[in-house]
């Protein structure tokens, strides 16, 4: 259903001034006048299109905020120039939006600011008699728009059958962020920090081995999402839940909740999202759990930057069968600005304000399966194809989990093919390593040739956690080298260019050639002539500039 009451606004790109602040991103809007605060459906004297009201000589400004119908009544955001503010009567944990809705870019650096969650489409557990609407509503976010959230419980949830259409541009990206970026909403004057809001959860109809074969046959596949309960899964790995392109996702996620250690909110959670969806040109910064986590499905990701995320940059689980190319991951440090309380195996823990800690567990945490055995046989273990990756680790342990910064961890019968990966660990005095096999089931897949690295470089002072030998007796180094296709170095010297992120293509240390990827699916993969995520010879490309801009934003 079409929203009424939408007003034209100038699509001026938000004034994003990216200032150095020790790993934080500061967004400073240019504000003409913020002295007037209005309730819903009122006007303000600046920041929107001027309306001539006739002969009284008092022109007013149209409210540029989005409106929608709730229980038969129109509810519109309050225009507090230059921002639009939406209460829980517009969107919240008790409201599910069942019509298309659009958020436009606001003038003068304005943001759409939310007290509660945006829940698109109805959540449905089909065992309870409800029916999933396969052609549900779409959340449209236009280029240059900023959506900011006030609460750690505030999420964007795209239900099964609903879609997100958030397409920015390189010059006018979309931003999903903390309301504390803006001084008008930063009541405690701490600035933004991880876990300020919940992140984006997208639920699809794809395959996940969290459901049995029988459940899929009976249309009762209702896997439960982590963090905040909603349901996902089905039979269609080609399904579309929409697309996100040229977007920032900053300061999202949360710590463990009642479900235990793993029951967290990620910056972007893709629950059984099909290959009809793509996620391209994203910068994910300072999430409190994972950057992107897959639970099954076959969604593809490309041109992804993940910086200073507490847990894993890319977490793979439950049968993901997608593709990934051009992934840059950088672990770092953070100084907390406020206390952070979370649950750890039922115990409440607090990270005090002023704590200095490392951010980043694994560049990739990879799990093959949730459900095992004959009852789950129709959905095989996760088996992605991943190309052109750079993971820059530290020698620290993450601030919440106290887990080591590593390039990758393999678990639960994971499969997969990696091409042109570059793993970097310049320091290792604290005993951190580059790669870890957590369980023998993953080792068995590696030995069987179902988990492989091709034309890749491990430039790490410490190589394998738990020793150089598989439980079966084979050499991990020989497995990684893959008959000379890949290379293990004992240091990170010379593998990165002077800018610290692009591959040094003139390196004398790297003596192997890149895989041109001509043997892969070229409808997705771009052919390349370099190892790693970014080439130092490619400084004019949109991808190079996206990485450069993302890293400049966090300095």
C-alpha positions in Angstrom: 0.0 0.0 0.0 1.3 3.4 -0.9 2.2 5.8 1.9 0.4 9.2 1.9 1.8 12.4 3.2 5.3 12.0 1.8 6.9 15.4 1.0 9.6 16.4 -1.5 12.9 17.2 0.0 16.1 18.3 -1.5 18.4 15.3 -2.1 21.4 17.1 -0.8 24.0 14.7 0.4 24.4 14.6 4.2 27.3 16.7 5.4 29.4 13.9 6.7 32.6 15.4 8.2 34.7 12.4 9.1 37.1 13.5 11.8 39.8 11.6 13.5 38.8 10.4 17.0 40.6 7.2 17.9 38.6 4.7 15.9 35.3 6.5 16.0 33.3 8.1 13.2 32.1 11.6 13.8 29.2 12.9 11.7 28.7 16.6 12.1 25.6 18.0 10.4 25.4 21.6 9.2 22.4 22.9 11.1 20.8 26.3 10.4 18.4 26.3 13.3 17.5 23.6 15.8 15.8 25.7 18.4 12.3 24.6 17.6 11.0 21.1 18.4 7.7 20.0 17.0 5.4 17.1 17.5 4.0 15.0 14.7 2.3 16.7 11.7 3.6 20.2 12.4 5.9 22.5 10.5 9.2 24.2 11.2 10.8 27.3 10.0 13.9 25.8 8.4 15.2 22.8 6.5 12.3 21.8 4.2 10.5 23.1 1.1 8.8 26.4 1.7 5.1 26.5 1.1 3.2 29.7 0.2 0.2 29.8 2.5 -1.5 32.6 0.7 -2.0 36.3 1.6 -1.1 36.1 5.3 2.6 36.6 4.5 3.6 33.6 6.7 5.2 31.0 4.6 5.8 27.7 6.4 8.1 24.7 5.8 6.5 21.4 4.9 7.3 18.5 7.2 9.7 16.4 5.2 9.4 13.4 7.5 8.0 10.1 6.4 4.4 9.3 7.3 2.4 6.1 7.5 -0.9 4.8 8.6 -1.2 3.0 12.0 -4.6 1.6 13.0 -6.3 3.9 10.6 -4.5 7.1 11.7 -1.7 8.9 9.9 1.5 9.1 12.0 4.3 11.2 10.8 7.8 11.9 12.1 8.3 15.1 14.0 10.5 17.6 12.2 13.2 18.8 14.6 15.3 20.6 12.0 17.3 19.2 10.4 16.2 15.8 11.7 13.0 13.7 11.6 12.3 12.0 14.9 10.0 8.9 15.0 8.4 7.7 18.2 7.3 4.2 19.0 3.8 5.1 17.7 5.5 5.1 14.3 7.8 2.1 14.6 8.7 -0.2 17.5 8.9 -3.7 18.9 5.1 -4.0 19.0 4.4 -2.6 15.5 4.9 -4.5 12.3 4.9 -2.4 9.1 2.8 -4.0 6.4 3.0 -1.3 3.7 5.9 0.0 1.6 7.7 2.9 3.3 10.4 5.3 2.0 13.0 7.4 3.8 14.6 10.1 1.7 17.8 12.1 2.2 17.2 15.1 4.4 18.7 18.6 3.8 21.4 20.1 6.0 22.8 16.8 7.2 19.5 15.7 8.8 18.9 12.1 10.0 15.8 10.0 10.4 16.0 9.2 14.2 14.1 6.3 15.7 13.2 5.5 19.3 12.3 1.9 18.5 12.7 -0.9 15.9 11.6 -0.9 12.3 9.9 -4.2 11.7 9.0 -4.8 8.0 6.4 -7.4 7.4 4.8 -9.8 9.8 6.9 -12.4 11.6 5.2 -15.8 11.4 5.9 -19.2 12.9 3.8 -21.3 10.5 3.3 -24.1 13.1 1.0 -21.7 14.9 -1.4 -21.3 12.0 -0.2 -18.1 10.4 0.7 -17.7 6.8 3.8 -15.9 5.5 3.0 -13.1 3.0 5.4 -13.8 0.1 4.9 -10.4 -1.5 5.4 -8.3 1.6 6.3 -4.6 2.1 9.5 -3.0 1.0 11.7 -0.6 3.1 13.1 1.9 0.6 16.0 4.0 1.7 17.2 6.5 -0.8 20.8 7.6 -1.6 22.3 9.9 1.0 19.7 9.1 3.7 20.8 8.5 7.3 18.8 6.4 9.7 19.9 6.7 13.3 18.7 4.7 16.4 18.6 5.6 20.0 18.4 2.2 21.7 20.4 -1.0 21.8 17.1 -2.8 21.3 16.3 -0.8 18.1 16.8 -3.0 15.1 15.8 -3.1 11.4 14.0 -6.4 10.9 13.1 -7.5 7.4 10.6 -10.4 7.7 10.2 -13.3 5.3 8.5 -12.0 2.2 9.4 -8.4 3.0 12.3 -6.6 1.3 14.9 -3.8 1.9 15.8 -1.6 -1.0 18.7 0.6 0.2 20.7 1.8 -2.8 23.1 4.6 -2.2 25.9 5.8 -4.4 29.7 6.2 -3.9 29.2 10.0 -3.4 25.9 9.7 -1.4 26.0 6.5 0.6 23.3 5.5 3.0 24.2 5.4 6.7 22.7 3.3 9.4 24.1 4.5 12.7 23.8 5.5 16.4 21.8 8.5 17.3 24.7 9.5 19.5 26.6 10.6 16.4 24.4 13.7 16.6 24.9 16.1 19.6 21.1 16.8 19.7 20.5 13.2 20.7 23.7 12.4 22.7 22.2 13.2 26.1 25.1 11.8 28.0 27.6 13.5 25.7 29.6 10.3 25.3 29.5 10.1 21.5 28.7 6.9 19.6 30.0 3.4 20.6 29.5 -0.2 19.7 26.1 -1.7 20.8 24.3 1.7 20.6 21.7 0.0 18.4 20.8 -3.5 17.4 21.7 -3.7 13.7 19.9 -5.2 10.7 18.3 -8.6 10.6 17.0 -10.0 7.3 15.0 -13.2 7.2 14.6 -15.1 4.0 13.1 -18.2 2.5 16.4 -19.9 1.7 17.8 -23.2 2.9 19.2 -23.6 6.3 20.2 -26.8 8.1 18.6 -25.5 11.2 15.4 -27.1 9.8 14.8 -30.8 9.1 13.9 -32.2 5.7 10.5 -33.0 7.0 9.9 -29.5 8.3 10.7 -28.1 4.8 8.4 -30.6 3.1 5.6 -29.5 5.5 6.3 -25.8 5.1 7.1 -25.6 8.8 10.7 -24.5 8.6 10.8 -21.7 11.2 14.4 -21.3 12.4 14.7 -18.8 15.2 17.0 -15.8 14.8 19.6 -14.9 17.3 19.2 -11.9 19.6 15.6 -10.9 19.1 13.2 -13.7 18.1 11.9 -13.8 14.6 11.7 -16.7 12.1 13.3 -17.6 8.8 13.9 -20.4 6.4 12.2 -22.2 3.6 12.9 -24.0 0.3 14.1 -21.3 -2.1 17.9 -20.5 -2.2 17.2 -18.1 -5.1 14.8 -16.0 -3.2 15.3 -12.2 -2.8 14.9 -10.2 0.3 16.1 -7.0 -1.4 19.5 -5.3 -1.8 21.8 -3.0 0.1 24.5 -1.1 -1.8 26.8 1.8 -0.9 25.9 1.9 2.7 27.6 2.3 6.1 26.5 0.3 9.2 28.1 1.8 12.2 28.0 1.2 16.0 25.5 -1.7 15.9 25.2 -5.1 17.5 24.9 -6.2 21.1 26.4 -8.6 23.6 25.0 -12.0 24.5 21.4 -12.1 25.6 19.3 -14.7 27.4 19.9 -17.4 24.8 23.6 -17.7 25.9 27.0 -16.9 24.5 26.1 -16.9 20.8 22.7 -15.2 21.2 23.9 -11.8 19.9 22.9 -9.1 17.5 25.2 -8.5 14.6 25.7 -5.4 12.4 24.1 -7.4 9.5 22.4 -10.8 10.0 21.4 -12.7 6.8 19.1 -15.5 7.9 18.5 -17.9 5.0 18.6 -15.0 2.5 18.7 -16.2 -1.1 20.9 -15.4 -4.0 18.4 -13.0 -5.4 19.8 -10.5 -2.8 23.1 -8.8 -3.0 25.1 -6.8 -0.5 27.7 -4.6 -2.2 29.9 -1.7 -1.1 29.3 -1.8 2.6 31.4 -0.4 5.5 30.7 -2.0 8.8 32.4 -0.4 11.8 32.6 -1.1 15.5 29.9 -3.7 15.9 29.7 -5.5 19.2 29.2 -8.9 17.7 29.8 -10.0 14.1 30.0 -7.8 11.1 28.0 -10.0 8.8 26.7 -13.4 9.9 25.1 -15.9 7.5 22.7 -18.6 8.7 22.3 -20.7 5.5 20.9 -19.2 2.3 22.9 -18.2 -0.7 23.2 -14.4 -0.6 26.3 -12.9 -2.2 28.5 -10.2 -0.8 31.0 -8.0 -2.6 33.2 -4.9 -1.9 32.9 -5.2 1.9 35.0 -3.3 4.5 34.7 -4.5 8.2 36.7 -2.5 10.8 37.1 -2.8 14.6 34.2 -5.2 15.0 34.4 -7.0 18.4 33.7 -10.5 17.3 34.1 -11.9 13.7 34.0 -9.8 10.6 32.3 -12.5 8.5 30.6 -15.4 10.3 29.4 -18.4 8.2 27.0 -21.0 9.5 24.1 -23.4 8.9 24.7 -24.2 5.2 25.6 -20.9 3.5 26.3 -21.6 -0.2 27.0 -18.0 -1.4 29.9 -16.2 -3.0 32.1 -13.4 -1.8 34.7 -11.2 -3.4 36.7 -8.1 -2.4 36.5 -8.4 1.4 38.8 -6.1 3.5 39.0 -6.7 7.3 41.0 -4.7 9.8 41.2 -5.4 13.5 42.0 -2.5 15.9 41.5 -1.0 19.3 38.9 1.0 21.1 38.6 3.1 24.3 35.1 2.7 25.7 33.2 5.9 26.4 30.6 4.4 28.7 29.9 1.3 30.7 28.8 -1.7 28.6 26.9 -4.5 30.4 26.2 -7.9 28.8 25.5 -11.5 29.8 28.2 -14.2 29.7 26.8 -17.7 30.4 24.1 -16.2 32.6 26.5 -13.9 34.5 26.2 -10.1 34.1 29.5 -8.5 33.2 30.4 -4.9 32.7 33.1 -3.3 30.6 33.8 0.0 32.4 34.0 3.3 30.6 37.6 4.2 29.8 38.6 0.6 29.1 41.2 0.2 26.3 40.8 -3.0 24.4 41.2 -4.8 21.1 38.4 -5.3 18.6 38.3 -8.4 16.5 38.3 -12.1 16.9 38.3 -13.8 13.5 38.3 -12.3 10.1 36.3 -15.4 9.1 34.6 -17.7 11.6 33.2 -20.6 9.5 30.9 -23.3 10.6 29.4 -25.9 8.3 26.3 -27.1 10.0 23.8 -26.6 12.8 21.7 -29.7 12.3 23.5 -33.0 11.6 22.5 -36.4 10.4 20.0 -37.9 8.0 17.1 -35.7 9.1 19.1 -32.7 7.8 20.6 -34.2 4.7 19.0 -32.0 2.1 21.0 -29.0 3.2 24.7 -29.7 3.0 27.4 -28.0 5.1 28.3 -24.4 4.3 30.4 -24.3 1.2 31.1 -20.8 0.0 33.4 -19.6 -2.7 35.5 -16.6 -1.5 38.0 -14.5 -3.5 40.3 -11.5 -2.9 40.3 -11.2 0.8 42.7 -9.2 3.0 42.6 -9.7 6.8 44.9 -7.5 8.9 45.0 -8.9 12.5 46.5 -7.6 15.7 48.3 -9.5 18.5 45.5 -8.8 21.0 42.4 -10.4 22.5 39.0 -8.9 22.0 37.5 -6.6 24.6 34.4 -8.7 25.3 35.2 -12.3 24.5 38.9 -12.2 25.4 39.5 -14.2 22.2 42.6 -13.9 20.0 42.7 -11.9 16.8 43.0 -14.4 14.0 42.5 -14.4 10.2 40.2 -17.4 10.2 38.7 -20.2 12.2 37.3 -23.5 10.8 34.6 -25.5 12.6 31.7 -28.0 12.3 32.6 -29.7 9.0 33.0 -26.5 7.1 33.8 -26.6 3.3 34.8 -23.9 0.9 37.2 -22.6 -1.6 39.4 -19.5 -1.1 41.2 -17.7 -3.9 43.7 -14.9 -3.7 43.5 -14.5 0.1 46.0 -12.4 2.0 46.3 -12.9 5.8 48.5 -10.6 7.7 49.8 -10.8 11.3 52.8 -8.5 11.9 53.2 -9.2 15.6 52.7 -12.4 17.7 54.5 -12.0 21.0 51.2 -12.5 22.9 50.8 -15.9 21.3 48.1 -15.1 18.8 48.0 -17.1 15.5 46.7 -16.8 12.0 44.5 -19.9 11.4 42.6 -22.2 13.8 40.9 -25.6 13.3 38.5 -25.8 16.2 37.2 -29.3 15.5 38.4 -32.4 13.8 35.4 -32.4 11.5 36.8 -29.3 9.8 40.3 -30.8 9.6 38.8 -33.9 7.9 37.2 -31.6 5.3 40.6 -29.9 4.7 42.4 -33.3 4.3 39.7 -34.5 1.9 40.2 -31.4 -0.3 36.8 -29.9 0.4 38.3 -26.9 2.2 41.1 -25.3 0.2 43.2 -22.2 -0.4 44.3 -21.3 -3.9 46.9 -18.7 -4.8 46.8 -17.3 -1.3 49.4 -15.9 1.1 49.7 -16.3 4.9 52.0 -13.5 6.0 52.0 -14.2 9.7 54.6 -14.4 12.4 52.6 -17.3 14.0 50.7 -19.7 11.7 48.4 -22.4 13.2 46.8 -22.4 16.6 47.2 -25.8 18.2 50.2 -26.9 16.3 51.3 -27.5 12.7 49.9 -31.0 12.4 46.3 -32.3 11.9 45.0 -34.9 14.3 45.2 -37.4 11.5 48.9 -36.6 11.1 49.1 -34.5 8.0 50.8 -31.2 7.7 48.7 -28.0 7.9 51.4 -26.1 6.1 51.3 -28.5 3.2 47.5 -28.3 3.1 47.6 -24.5 2.9 50.4 -24.5 0.3 48.2 -26.7 -1.9 51.0 -28.1 -4.1 52.8 -24.7 -4.3 49.7 -22.7 -5.3 49.8 -20.8 -2.0 52.6 -19.4 0.2 53.4 -19.2 3.9 55.7 -16.4 5.1 57.1 -15.9 8.6 56.5 -12.2 8.7 54.2 -9.5 7.2 57.1 -7.5 5.9 56.6 -6.0 2.4 53.2 -7.6 1.6 51.2 -4.4 2.0 51.7 -1.1 0.2 52.7 2.1 2.1 49.0 2.9 2.6 48.7 -0.1 4.9 45.7 -1.7 3.1 46.4 -2.4 -0.5 48.5 -5.3 -1.7 52.1 -4.4 -2.6 52.0 -6.0 -6.1 55.8 -5.3 -6.4 56.6 -7.3 -3.2 59.6 -9.5 -3.6 58.5 -11.7 -0.7 55.4 -12.9 -2.6 56.6 -15.4 -5.2 53.3 -16.8 -6.4 50.9 -15.5 -8.9 47.2 -14.6 -8.5 44.4 -16.7 -9.8 42.6 -14.8 -12.5 39.3 -16.5 -11.4 38.5 -17.4 -15.0 37.4 -20.8 -13.8 34.7 -19.4 -11.5 31.2 -18.0 -12.1 32.0 -14.8 -14.0 28.4 -13.6 -13.7 29.5 -12.8 -10.1 33.3 -12.8 -9.9 35.5 -10.2 -11.5 38.7 -11.4 -13.1 41.8 -10.0 -11.3 45.6 -10.1 -11.5 46.4 -9.7 -7.8 46.2 -11.4 -4.4 44.3 -9.7 -1.5 41.3 -7.4 -1.4 42.8 -4.3 -3.0 45.6 -3.7 -5.5 48.0 -0.8 -5.1 47.8 -0.3 -8.9 44.1 0.3 -8.8 43.9 3.6 -7.0 41.4 5.2 -9.3 38.7 2.4 -8.9 35.5 2.9 -7.0 36.5 -0.1 -4.8 39.9 1.3 -3.9 38.3 4.7 -3.0 35.6 3.0 -0.9 38.3 1.3 1.2 40.4 4.4 1.4 37.3 6.5 2.5 36.2 3.9 5.0 39.6 3.7 6.7 40.0 7.5 6.7 36.7 7.7 8.5 37.9 5.7 11.5 41.2 7.4 12.1 
